[in-house]
Amino acid sequence: MKRVFFIHISFLVSFFILLSLVNSWLALSYWPLWLGAIIGSVLPEMDSLVYVFFVNPQELTSQRVIYFFKKGNILSAIKLLNETSAERDLLVFHSLSFILVSFVLLFWLATSSGSIFGKGIVFAMLTHLLTGDLVKKKYSVWYSLIGFGMLLVLGIMA
């Protein structure tokens, strides 16, 4: 788990440093981009909570997590979610259709919107999802390479 976390963080920081250098976003006034990056990297992890509370609450692991939350033992719930992450394969944010919709949203944000906070969120979410899929070998390597290439092109356009 620590290895995967390190890979996610290193890809995210490297990508945002590259974006900041290419687009001259080095001034302190671009802090919303980095704040969006932090929020966007946490949002895909909320997918497990959506699964537990809404998609499949009748599953045993979901019931245990809900029990921990009701008792106020949030750290145990998070630990259980991390230990059983391989069991959940119907995650909404980690689906290919969600990633494709996110690319459309990112294209719209990169070309028409001036919100660097929104760009930070979407760039970080997609970087996190693509990195996770690459590490878990969920899809082929070509999928991840094409995804990262599109992220880079959209990042330069932004």
C-alpha positions, 0 to 999 in steps of 0.5 A: 500500500505504501508503494502504491501511495508513493507512486501516486504522489510521485506521478502527481507531483511530477506532472504538476511541476511539469505543467507549472513549468510549461505553462509558467504557472510558478507564481504564488497566485497559482495556489488554487491549482495546487489546492485543486490537485490535493482535492483531486487526488483525494476524490478517487479514494472516496469511491470506496465510500460510495461503494460501501454506502450506496452501491453495495451496502449489503456486502459483509465488508460494507456492513463492517465499515458502516458499523465502524463509522456508526461507532465513530471508529473512522481509522478502523474503517479506513484501515479495513477499506485499504485492506479489502480494496482488491475486493471492490471492482465495481467502483464508479470513479475507477470505471472507463466510462467515468474516465472518458467523461472526465477527459471531456470535462478536462477538455472543456475546462482547458479550452474555455474555463479560466478556473485553475482550481477546477483544472487542478481537481480534474488533472489530479483525478485523472492522473490518480486514476490513470496511475492506479490503473497502470500500477494495478494493470487493470487495462493495457499499457497502451491505454495508460500511455494514451491517457497520459499523452492526452493529459499532457496535451491538455495540460499544455493547452490549458 
